[in-house]
């Protein structure tokens, strides 16, 4: 019997149940960042790009999401300039959370 198979047998009897989850939660909270400001030039550049966006375009977006700076890639599924958000593969991203946006394919 391999070591991994033995571990499966005894996993229901984990003496430190929840420790791994607590460690992951603490690490996630430790890695959180504050949203940073972007320059006026970058904001103007983003505005020009946002006005060009249409459904089906592929983009790459650097943005603030759930206390982290992330890069998301995908296809635009909706843009709402009135309420200032876009949907990237169905995920809603507010314009004020966008640090930079690049069109990678016109669709």
N, CA, C and O atoms as a printed pandas DataFrame, in Angstrom:
     atom_number atom_name residue_name chain_id  residue_number  x_coord  y_coord  z_coord
0              1         N          UNK        A               1    0.853   -1.178    0.000
1              2        CA          UNK        A               1    0.000    0.000    0.000
2              3         C          UNK        A               1    0.897    1.239    0.000
3              4         O          UNK        A               1    1.822    1.351    0.805
4              5         N          UNK        A               2    0.611    2.160   -0.910
5              6        CA          UNK        A               2    1.437    3.365   -0.999
6              7         C          UNK        A               2    1.121    4.317    0.146
7              8         O          UNK        A               2    0.100    4.188    0.821
8              9         N          UNK        A               3    1.988    5.240    0.343
9             10        CA          UNK        A               3    1.823    6.230    1.407
10            11         C          UNK        A               3    0.564    7.068    1.183
11            12         O          UNK        A               3   -0.152    7.374    2.136
12            13         N          UNK        A               4    0.286    7.441   -0.076
13            14        CA          UNK        A               4   -0.910    8.226   -0.394
14            15         C          UNK        A               4   -2.189    7.454   -0.083
15            16         O          UNK        A               4   -3.158    8.023    0.418
16            17         N          UNK        A               5   -2.186    6.155   -0.383
17            18        CA          UNK        A               5   -3.356    5.328   -0.084
18            19         C          UNK        A               5   -3.575    5.221    1.418
19            20         O          UNK        A               5   -4.714    5.260    1.883
20            21         N          UNK        A               6   -2.491    5.087    2.183
21            22        CA          UNK        A               6   -2.613    5.032    3.650
22            23         C          UNK        A               6   -3.165    6.353    4.183
23            24         O          UNK        A               6   -3.981    6.364    5.105
24            25         N          UNK        A               7   -2.720    7.456    3.606
25            26        CA          UNK        A               7   -3.188    8.774    4.057
26            27         C          UNK        A               7   -4.692    8.916    3.836
27            28         O          UNK        A               7   -5.382    9.517    4.659
28            29         N          UNK        A               8   -5.205    8.370    2.734
29            30        CA          UNK        A               8   -6.646    8.428    2.464
30            31         C          UNK        A               8   -7.438    7.686    3.535
31            32         O          UNK        A               8   -8.526    8.114    3.921
32            33         N          UNK        A               9   -6.898    6.595    4.001
33            34        CA          UNK        A               9   -7.586    5.804    5.024
34            35         C          UNK        A               9   -7.758    6.612    6.306
35            36         O          UNK        A               9   -8.810    6.565    6.945
36            37         N          UNK        A              10   -6.718    7.351    6.673
37            38        CA          UNK        A              10   -6.736    8.066    7.940
38            39         C          UNK        A              10   -7.194    9.524    7.827
39            40         O          UNK        A              10   -7.292   10.214    8.842
40            41         N          UNK        A              11   -7.470    9.995    6.631
41            42        CA          UNK        A              11   -7.871   11.394    6.475
42            43         C          UNK        A              11   -9.140   11.764    7.233
43            44         O          UNK        A              11   -9.224   12.896    7.708
44            45         N          UNK        A              12  -10.135   10.888    7.379
45            46        CA          UNK        A              12  -11.303   11.275    8.173
46            47         C          UNK        A              12  -10.964   11.510    9.647
47            48         O          UNK        A              12  -11.740   12.139   10.367
48            49         N          UNK        A              13   -9.819   11.013   10.097
49            50        CA          UNK        A              13   -9.413   11.163   11.487
50            51         C          UNK        A              13   -8.377   12.270   11.660
51            52         O          UNK        A              13   -7.566   12.227   12.585
52            53         N          UNK        A              14   -8.407   13.246   10.781
53            54        CA          UNK        A              14   -7.461   14.354   10.833
54            55         C          UNK        A              14   -7.585   15.082   12.175
55            56         O          UNK        A              14   -8.617   15.681   12.479
56            57         N          UNK        A              15   -6.534   15.019   12.953
57            58        CA          UNK        A              15   -6.558   15.617   14.290
58            59         C          UNK        A              15   -6.619   17.142   14.234
59            60         O          UNK        A              15   -7.097   17.772   15.177
60            61         N          UNK        A              16   -6.152   17.731   13.164
61            62        CA          UNK        A              16   -6.151   19.189   13.038
62            63         C          UNK        A              16   -7.137   19.618   11.965
63            64         O          UNK        A              16   -6.798   20.390   11.068
64            65         N          UNK        A              17   -8.337   19.120   12.060
65            66        CA          UNK        A              17   -9.370   19.403   11.082
66            67         C          UNK        A              17   -9.567   20.917   10.936
67            68         O          UNK        A              17   -9.713   21.631   11.928
68            69         N          UNK        A              18   -9.568   21.385    9.709
69            70        CA          UNK        A              18   -9.774   22.799    9.445
70            71         C          UNK        A              18   -8.507   23.627    9.436
71            72         O          UNK        A              18   -8.546   24.801    9.068
72            73         N          UNK        A              19   -7.378   23.045    9.835
73            74        CA          UNK        A              19   -6.129   23.805    9.884
74            75         C          UNK        A              19   -5.730   24.300    8.495
75            76         O          UNK        A              19   -5.386   25.470    8.330
76            77         N          UNK        A              20   -5.774   23.418    7.498
77            78        CA          UNK        A              20   -5.387   23.820    6.150
78            79         C          UNK        A              20   -6.271   24.940    5.629
79            80         O          UNK        A              20   -5.784   25.889    5.015
80            81         N          UNK        A              21   -7.563   24.830    5.873
81            82        CA          UNK        A              21   -8.494   25.878    5.433
82            83         C          UNK        A              21   -8.198   27.199    6.143
83            84         O          UNK        A              21   -8.223   28.255    5.510
84            85         N          UNK        A              22   -7.922   27.158    7.425
85            86        CA          UNK        A              22   -7.605   28.359    8.191
86            87         C          UNK        A              22   -6.305   28.991    7.698
87            88         O          UNK        A              22   -6.199   30.215    7.623
88            89         N          UNK        A              23   -5.320   28.163    7.363
89            90        CA          UNK        A              23   -4.056   28.681    6.839
90            91         C          UNK        A              23   -4.247   29.340    5.480
91            92         O          UNK        A              23   -3.675   30.398    5.219
92            93         N          UNK        A              24   -5.050   28.722    4.607
93            94        CA          UNK        A              24   -5.332   29.315    3.291
94            95         C          UNK        A              24   -6.061   30.647    3.445
95            96         O          UNK        A              24   -5.754   31.611    2.744
96            97         N          UNK        A              25   -7.025   30.699    4.362
97            98        CA          UNK        A              25   -7.779   31.929    4.600
98            99         C          UNK        A              25   -6.862   33.034    5.114
99           100         O          UNK        A              25   -6.953   34.181    4.675
100          101         N          UNK        A              26   -5.986   32.686    6.037
101          102        CA          UNK        A              26   -5.066   33.691    6.584
102          103         C          UNK        A              26   -4.097   34.178    5.508
103          104         O          UNK        A              26   -3.805   35.372    5.435
104          105         N          UNK        A              27   -3.603   33.279    4.684
105          106        CA          UNK        A              27   -2.691   33.662    3.605
106          107         C          UNK        A              27   -3.398   34.579    2.614
107          108         O          UNK        A              27   -2.823   35.572    2.168
108          109         N          UNK        A              28   -4.649   34.251    2.266
109          110        CA          UNK        A              28   -5.416   35.094    1.336
110          111         C          UNK        A              28   -5.591   36.492    1.916
111          112         O          UNK        A              28   -5.425   37.476    1.195
112          113         N          UNK        A              29   -5.918   36.603    3.187
113          114        CA          UNK        A              29   -6.090   37.918    3.816
114          115         C          UNK        A              29   -4.766   38.678    3.865
115          116         O          UNK        A              29   -4.748   39.902    3.737
116          117         N          UNK        A              30   -3.667   37.965    4.048
117          118        CA          UNK        A              30   -2.348   38.598    4.101
118          119         C          UNK        A              30   -1.948   39.174    2.742
119          120         O          UNK        A              30   -1.249   40.186    2.680
120          121         N          UNK        A              31   -2.382   38.544    1.672
121          122        CA          UNK        A              31   -2.002   38.973    0.318
122          123         C          UNK        A              31   -2.907   40.066   -0.249
123          124         O          UNK        A              31   -2.682   40.526   -1.369
124          125         N          UNK        A              32   -3.913   40.486    0.493
125          126        CA          UNK        A              32   -4.820   41.530    0.006
126          127         C          UNK        A              32   -4.081   42.846   -0.188
127          128         O          UNK        A              32   -3.135   43.164    0.533
128          129         N          UNK        A              33   -4.538   43.601   -1.181
129          130        CA          UNK        A              33   -3.944   44.911   -1.474
130          131         C          UNK        A              33   -5.054   45.952   -1.586
131          132         O          UNK        A              33   -6.216   45.623   -1.822
132          133         N          UNK        A              34   -4.673   47.199   -1.414
133          134        CA          UNK        A              34   -5.597   48.318   -1.608
134          135         C          UNK        A              34   -5.638   48.656   -3.095
135          136         O          UNK        A              34   -4.655   48.472   -3.813
136          137         N          UNK        A              35   -6.781   49.148   -3.542
137          138        CA          UNK        A              35   -6.890   49.595   -4.927
138          139         C          UNK        A              35   -5.996   50.821   -5.102
139          140         O          UNK        A              35   -6.051   51.745   -4.290
140          141         N          UNK        A              36   -5.188   50.841   -6.132
141          142        CA          UNK        A              36   -4.339   52.001   -6.354
142          143         C          UNK        A              36   -4.923   52.884   -7.456
143          144         O          UNK        A              36   -5.720   52.437   -8.281
144          145         N          UNK        A              37   -4.515   54.113   -7.443
145          146        CA          UNK        A              37   -4.987   55.090   -8.425
146          147         C          UNK        A              37   -4.183   54.950   -9.717
147          148         O          UNK        A              37   -3.041   54.490   -9.709
148          149         N          UNK        A              38   -4.799   55.355  -10.817
149          150        CA          UNK        A              38   -4.090   55.367  -12.094
150          151         C          UNK        A              38   -3.914   56.821  -12.524
151          152         O          UNK        A              38   -4.639   57.704  -12.065
152          153         N          UNK        A              39   -2.961   57.058  -13.394
153          154        CA          UNK        A              39   -2.682   58.413  -13.861
154          155         C          UNK        A              39   -3.823   58.913  -14.742
155          156         O          UNK        A              39   -4.617   58.124  -15.256
156          157         N          UNK        A              40   -3.895   60.213  -14.906
157          158        CA          UNK        A              40   -4.907   60.814  -15.778
158          159         C          UNK        A              40   -4.741   60.342  -17.220
159          160         O          UNK        A              40   -5.721   60.123  -17.931
160          161         N          UNK        A              41   -3.478   60.188  -17.642
161          162        CA          UNK        A              41   -3.214   59.725  -19.008
162          163         C          UNK        A              41   -3.736   58.301  -19.204
163          164         O          UNK        A              41   -4.336   57.988  -20.233
164          165         N          UNK        A              42   -3.502   57.435  -18.199
165          166        CA          UNK        A              42   -3.979   56.060  -18.303
166          167         C          UNK        A              42   -5.500   56.024  -18.281
167          168         O          UNK        A              42   -6.107   55.243  -19.013
168          169         N          UNK        A              43   -6.125   56.856  -17.455
169          170        CA          UNK        A              43   -7.590   56.913  -17.395
170          171         C          UNK        A              43   -8.161   57.364  -18.740
171          172         O          UNK        A              43   -9.180   56.839  -19.191
172          173         N          UNK        A              44   -7.516   58.321  -19.369
173          174        CA          UNK        A              44   -7.974   58.792  -20.686
174          175         C          UNK        A              44   -7.792   57.697  -21.731
175          176         O          UNK        A              44   -8.670   57.492  -22.570
176          177         N          UNK        A              45   -6.679   57.003  -21.690
177          178        CA          UNK        A              45   -6.428   55.900  -22.622
178          179         C          UNK        A              45   -7.493   54.813  -22.441
179          180         O          UNK        A              45   -8.046   54.310  -23.418
180          181         N          UNK        A              46   -7.776   54.455  -21.177
181          182        CA          UNK        A              46   -8.807   53.445  -20.905
182          183         C          UNK        A              46  -10.162   53.889  -21.449
183          184         O          UNK        A              46  -10.897   53.080  -22.015
184          185         N          UNK        A              47  -10.497   55.166  -21.282
185          186        CA          UNK        A              47  -11.780   55.683  -21.768
186          187         C          UNK        A              47  -11.898   55.534  -23.282
187          188         O          UNK        A              47  -12.949   55.155  -23.798
188          189         N          UNK        A              48  -10.804   55.838  -23.990
189          190        CA          UNK        A              48  -10.826   55.696  -25.456
190          191         C          UNK        A              48  -11.054   54.242  -25.853
191          192         O          UNK        A              48  -11.834   53.957  -26.761
192          193         N          UNK        A              49  -10.376   53.330  -25.176
193          194        CA          UNK        A              49  -10.529   51.906  -25.476
194          195         C          UNK        A              49  -11.940   51.443  -25.135
195          196         O          UNK        A              49  -12.561   50.727  -25.920
196          197         N          UNK        A              50  -12.454   51.844  -23.972
197          198        CA          UNK        A              50  -13.794   51.419  -23.545
198          199         C          UNK        A              50  -14.868   51.852  -24.533
199          200         O          UNK        A              50  -15.846   51.132  -24.735
200          201         N          UNK        A              51  -14.701   53.014  -25.148
201          202        CA          UNK        A              51  -15.675   53.477  -26.138
202          203         C          UNK        A              51  -15.656   52.632  -27.412
203          204         O          UNK        A              51  -16.650   52.583  -28.138
204          205         N          UNK        A              52  -14.534   51.968  -27.688
205          206        CA          UNK        A              52  -14.403   51.134  -28.888
206          207         C          UNK        A              52  -14.925   49.714  -28.692
207          208         O          UNK        A              52  -15.136   48.990  -29.665
208          209         N          UNK        A              53  -15.133   49.313  -27.439
209          210        CA          UNK        A              53  -15.472   47.916  -27.163
210          211         C          UNK        A              53  -16.821   47.508  -27.720
211          212         O          UNK        A              53  -17.800   48.248  -27.627
212          213         N          UNK        A              54  -16.856   46.329  -28.294
213          214        CA          UNK        A              54  -18.083   45.728  -28.816
214          215         C          UNK        A              54  -18.118   44.271  -28.383
215          216         O          UNK        A              54  -17.085   43.676  -28.074
216          217         N          UNK        A              55  -19.293   43.716  -28.364
217          218        CA          UNK        A              55  -19.441   42.298  -28.018
218          219         C          UNK        A              55  -18.599   41.438  -28.945
219          220         O          UNK        A              55  -18.526   41.678  -30.150
220          221         N          UNK        A              56  -17.975   40.447  -28.366
221          222        CA          UNK        A              56  -17.185   39.510  -29.154
222          223         C          UNK        A              56  -15.711   39.836  -29.209
223          224         O          UNK        A              56  -14.909   38.973  -29.564
224          225         N          UNK        A              57  -15.325   41.066  -28.865
225          226        CA          UNK        A              57  -13.908   41.427  -28.881
226          227         C          UNK        A              57  -13.175   40.701  -27.762
227          228         O          UNK        A              57  -13.704   40.533  -26.664
228          229         N          UNK        A              58  -11.944   40.270  -28.056
229          230        CA          UNK        A              58  -11.100   39.676  -27.019
230          231         C          UNK        A              58  -10.245   40.794  -26.419
231          232         O          UNK        A              58   -9.671   41.616  -27.133
232          233         N          UNK        A              59  -10.180   40.799  -25.076
233          234        CA          UNK        A              59   -9.411   41.825  -24.380
234          235         C          UNK        A              59   -8.591   41.207  -23.257
235          236         O          UNK        A              59   -8.825   40.079  -22.823
236          237         N          UNK        A              60   -7.629   41.990  -22.809
237          238        CA          UNK        A              60   -6.844   41.660  -21.631
238          239         C          UNK        A              60   -6.971   42.849  -20.693
239          240         O          UNK        A              60   -6.686   43.981  -21.083
240          241         N          UNK        A              61   -7.400   42.601  -19.453
241          242        CA          UNK        A              61   -7.692   43.674  -18.504
242          243         C          UNK        A              61   -6.885   43.461  -17.228
243          244         O          UNK        A              61   -6.917   42.387  -16.626
244          245         N          UNK        A              62   -6.158   44.508  -16.827
245          246        CA          UNK        A              62   -5.529   44.534  -15.510
246          247         C          UNK        A              62   -6.503   45.286  -14.617
247          248         O          UNK        A              62   -6.838   46.438  -14.891
248          249         N          UNK        A              63   -6.962   44.633  -13.541
249          250        CA          UNK        A              63   -7.993   45.266  -12.720
250          251         C          UNK        A              63   -7.879   44.853  -11.259
251          252         O          UNK        A              63   -7.091   43.982  -10.893
252          253         N          UNK        A              64   -8.697   45.511  -10.435
253          254        CA          UNK        A              64   -8.793   45.231   -9.012
254          255         C          UNK        A              64  -10.018   44.363   -8.806
255          256         O          UNK        A              64  -11.124   44.730   -9.203
256          257         N          UNK        A              65   -9.818   43.207   -8.182
257          258        CA          UNK        A              65  -10.931   42.271   -7.994
258          259         C          UNK        A              65  -10.772   41.552   -6.658
259          260         O          UNK        A              65   -9.778   40.861   -6.434
260          261         N          UNK        A              66  -11.746   41.716   -5.777
261          262        CA          UNK        A              66  -11.773   41.017   -4.488
262          263         C          UNK        A              66  -10.470   41.197   -3.704
263          264         O          UNK        A              66   -9.880   40.225   -3.234
264          265         N          UNK        A              67  -10.033   42.447   -3.572
265          266        CA          UNK        A              67   -8.847   42.818   -2.795
266          267         C          UNK        A              67   -7.527   42.363   -3.410
267          268         O          UNK        A              67   -6.519   42.268   -2.710
268          269         N          UNK        A              68   -7.522   42.082   -4.711
269          270        CA          UNK        A              68   -6.297   41.653   -5.385
270          271         C          UNK        A              68   -6.198   42.339   -6.750
271          272         O          UNK        A              68   -7.212   42.634   -7.382
272          273         N          UNK        A              69   -4.971   42.585   -7.193
273          274        CA          UNK        A              69   -4.713   43.056   -8.554
274          275         C          UNK        A              69   -4.577   41.820   -9.433
275          276         O          UNK        A              69   -3.741   40.956   -9.170
276          277         N          UNK        A              70   -5.393   41.736  -10.472
277          278        CA          UNK        A              70   -5.395   40.555  -11.330
278          279         C          UNK        A              70   -5.386   40.956  -12.798
279          280         O          UNK        A              70   -5.714   42.091  -13.145
280          281         N          UNK        A              71   -5.012   40.021  -13.646
281          282        CA          UNK        A              71   -5.099   40.182  -15.093
282          283         C          UNK        A              71   -6.107   39.160  -15.595
283          284         O          UNK        A              71   -5.996   37.966  -15.319
284          285         N          UNK        A              72   -7.092   39.653  -16.336
285          286        CA          UNK        A              72   -8.135   38.775  -16.872
286          287         C          UNK        A              72   -8.127   38.870  -18.387
287          288         O          UNK        A              72   -7.953   39.943  -18.965
288          289         N          UNK        A              73   -8.319   37.722  -19.010
289          290        CA          UNK        A              73   -8.382   37.650  -20.472
290          291         C          UNK        A              73   -9.692   36.986  -20.848
291          292         O          UNK        A              73  -10.140   36.048  -20.188
292          293         N          UNK        A              74  -10.300   37.481  -21.913
293          294        CA          UNK        A              74  -11.534   36.863  -22.357
294          295         C          UNK        A              74  -12.222   37.672  -23.427
295          296         O          UNK        A              74  -11.643   38.580  -24.023
296          297         N          UNK        A              75  -13.472   37.320  -23.656
297          298        CA          UNK        A              75  -14.280   37.941  -24.696
298          299         C          UNK        A              75  -15.348   38.821  -24.047
299          300         O          UNK        A              75  -15.988   38.425  -23.074
300          301         N          UNK        A              76  -15.528   40.016  -24.598
301          302        CA          UNK        A              76  -16.550   40.939  -24.109
302          303         C          UNK        A              76  -17.927   40.361  -24.440
303          304         O          UNK        A              76  -18.216   40.050  -25.596
304          305         N          UNK        A              77  -18.774   40.219  -23.415
305          306        CA          UNK        A              77  -20.130   39.724  -23.648
306          307         C          UNK        A              77  -21.167   40.831  -23.513
307          308         O          UNK        A              77  -22.291   40.683  -23.993
308          309         N          UNK        A              78  -20.805   41.952  -22.859
309          310        CA          UNK        A              78  -21.739   43.078  -22.724
310          311         C          UNK        A              78  -20.969   44.297  -22.230
311          312         O          UNK        A              78  -19.988   44.165  -21.498
312          313         N          UNK        A              79  -21.416   45.480  -22.632
313          314        CA          UNK        A              79  -20.841   46.742  -22.163
314          315         C          UNK        A              79  -22.004   47.675  -21.841
315          316         O          UNK        A              79  -22.919   47.836  -22.648
316          317         N          UNK        A              80  -21.967   48.288  -20.662
317          318        CA          UNK        A              80  -23.004   49.236  -20.260
318          319         C          UNK        A              80  -22.323   50.526  -19.823
319          320         O          UNK        A              80  -21.823   50.626  -18.703
320          321         N          UNK        A              81  -22.307   51.516  -20.719
321          322        CA          UNK        A              81  -21.647   52.790  -20.431
322          323         C          UNK        A              81  -22.451   53.631  -19.436
323          324         O          UNK        A              81  -21.873   54.479  -18.756
324          325         N          UNK        A              82  -23.751   53.425  -19.333
325          326        CA          UNK        A              82  -24.580   54.174  -18.388
326          327         C          UNK        A              82  -24.219   53.802  -16.953
327          328         O          UNK        A              82  -24.002   54.677  -16.115
328          329         N          UNK        A              83  -24.156   52.517  -16.675
329          330        CA          UNK        A              83  -23.834   52.056  -15.328
330          331         C          UNK        A              83  -22.354   51.749  -15.153
331          332         O          UNK        A              83  -21.931   51.321  -14.079
332          333         N          UNK        A              84  -21.555   51.967  -16.214
333          334        CA          UNK        A              84  -20.100   51.907  -16.195
334          335         C          UNK        A              84  -19.552   50.537  -15.795
335          336         O          UNK        A              84  -18.773   50.422  -14.848
336          337         N          UNK        A              85  -19.963   49.510  -16.519
337          338        CA          UNK        A              85  -19.417   48.178  -16.329
338          339         C          UNK        A              85  -19.376   47.452  -17.661
339          340         O          UNK        A              85  -20.035   47.828  -18.630
340          341         N          UNK        A              86  -18.578   46.402  -17.671
341          342        CA          UNK        A              86  -18.538   45.510  -18.830
342          343         C          UNK        A              86  -18.574   44.089  -18.297
343          344         O          UNK        A              86  -18.291   43.836  -17.126
344          345         N          UNK        A              87  -18.926   43.177  -19.175
345          346        CA          UNK        A              87  -18.899   41.763  -18.812
346          347         C          UNK        A              87  -17.858   41.071  -19.676
347          348         O          UNK        A              87  -17.870   41.160  -20.904
348          349         N          UNK        A              88  -16.967   40.385  -18.995
349          350        CA          UNK        A              88  -15.905   39.633  -19.646
350          351         C          UNK        A              88  -16.218   38.161  -19.418
351          352         O          UNK        A              88  -16.087   37.655  -18.304
352          353         N          UNK        A              89  -16.632   37.478  -20.482
353          354        CA          UNK        A              89  -17.072   36.085  -20.375
354          355         C          UNK        A              89  -18.123   35.928  -19.274
355          356         O          UNK        A              89  -18.122   34.938  -18.544
356          357         N          UNK        A              90  -19.007   36.900  -19.163
357          358        CA          UNK        A              90  -20.098   36.848  -18.197
358          359         C          UNK        A              90  -19.777   37.425  -16.834
359          360         O          UNK        A              90  -20.683   37.609  -16.021
360          361         N          UNK        A              91  -18.507   37.717  -16.556
361          362        CA          UNK        A              91  -18.115   38.294  -15.259
362          363         C          UNK        A              91  -18.136   39.815  -15.347
363          364         O          UNK        A              91  -17.501   40.397  -16.226
364          365         N          UNK        A              92  -18.862   40.455  -14.443
365          366        CA          UNK        A              92  -19.027   41.900  -14.465
366          367         C          UNK        A              92  -17.816   42.592  -13.840
367          368         O          UNK        A              92  -17.376   42.234  -12.747
368          369         N          UNK        A              93  -17.282   43.595  -14.557
369          370        CA          UNK        A              93  -16.141   44.377  -14.085
370          371         C          UNK        A              93  -16.518   45.850  -14.220
371          372         O          UNK        A              93  -16.892   46.306  -15.301
372          373         N          UNK        A              94  -16.417   46.583  -13.128
373          374        CA          UNK        A              94  -16.734   48.008  -13.157
374          375         C          UNK        A              94  -15.568   48.800  -13.729
375          376         O          UNK        A              94  -14.405   48.470  -13.495
376          377         N          UNK        A              95  -15.890   49.854  -14.485
377          378        CA          UNK        A              95  -14.856   50.656  -15.128
378          379         C          UNK        A              95  -13.840   51.183  -14.116
379          380         O          UNK        A              95  -12.643   51.210  -14.404
380          381         N          UNK        A              96  -14.303   51.604  -12.922
381          382        CA          UNK        A              96  -13.378   52.186  -11.942
382          383         C          UNK        A              96  -12.406   51.157  -11.366
383          384         O          UNK        A              96  -11.425   51.532  -10.724
384          385         N          UNK        A              97  -12.662   49.873  -11.586
385          386        CA          UNK        A              97  -11.746   48.826  -11.126
386          387         C          UNK        A              97  -10.684   48.484  -12.164
387          388         O          UNK        A              97   -9.784   47.690  -11.890
388          389         N          UNK        A              98  -10.780   49.069  -13.339
389          390        CA          UNK        A              98   -9.854   48.748  -14.438
390          391         C          UNK        A              98   -8.629   49.648  -14.377
391          392         O          UNK        A              98   -8.741   50.874  -14.398
392          393         N          UNK        A              99   -7.450   49.019  -14.302
393          394        CA          UNK        A              99   -6.193   49.762  -14.351
394          395         C          UNK        A              99   -5.778   49.994  -15.801
395          396         O          UNK        A              99   -5.397   51.103  -16.174
396          397         N          UNK        A             100   -5.854   48.939  -16.616
397          398        CA          UNK        A             100   -5.542   49.077  -18.040
398          399         C          UNK        A             100   -6.302   48.013  -18.818
399          400         O          UNK        A             100   -6.631   46.949  -18.293
400          401         N          UNK        A             101   -6.568   48.323  -20.068
401          402        CA          UNK        A             101   -7.301   47.404  -20.928
402          403         C          UNK        A             101   -6.675   47.419  -22.313
403          404         O          UNK        A             101   -6.326   48.477  -22.838
404          405         N          UNK        A             102   -6.535   46.228  -22.902
405          406        CA          UNK        A             102   -5.953   46.085  -24.237
406          407         C          UNK        A             102   -6.854   45.184  -25.078
407          408         O          UNK        A             102   -7.302   44.131  -24.625
408          409         N          UNK        A             103   -7.103   45.610  -26.285
409          410        CA          UNK        A             103   -7.856   44.775  -27.227
410          411         C          UNK        A             103   -6.851   43.832  -27.875
411          412         O          UNK        A             103   -5.862   44.275  -28.459
412          413         N          UNK        A             104   -7.108   42.521  -27.770
413          414        CA          UNK        A             104   -6.181   41.543  -28.338
414          415         C          UNK        A             104   -6.706   40.948  -29.647
415          416         O          UNK        A             104   -5.925   40.421  -30.440
416          417         N          UNK        A             105   -8.021   41.026  -29.882
417          418        CA          UNK        A             105   -8.619   40.492  -31.103
418          419         C          UNK        A             105   -9.954   41.193  -31.310
419          420         O          UNK        A             105  -10.743   41.306  -30.371
420          421         N          UNK        A             106  -10.213   41.654  -32.496
421          422        CA          UNK        A             106  -11.442   42.391  -32.769
422          423         C          UNK        A             106  -12.672   41.495  -32.851
423          424         O          UNK        A             106  -13.793   41.994  -32.947
424          425         N          UNK        A             107  -12.477   40.186  -32.814
425          426        CA          UNK        A             107  -13.611   39.260  -32.799
426          427         C          UNK        A             107  -14.126   39.024  -34.115
427          428         O          UNK        A             107  -15.083   38.267  -34.278
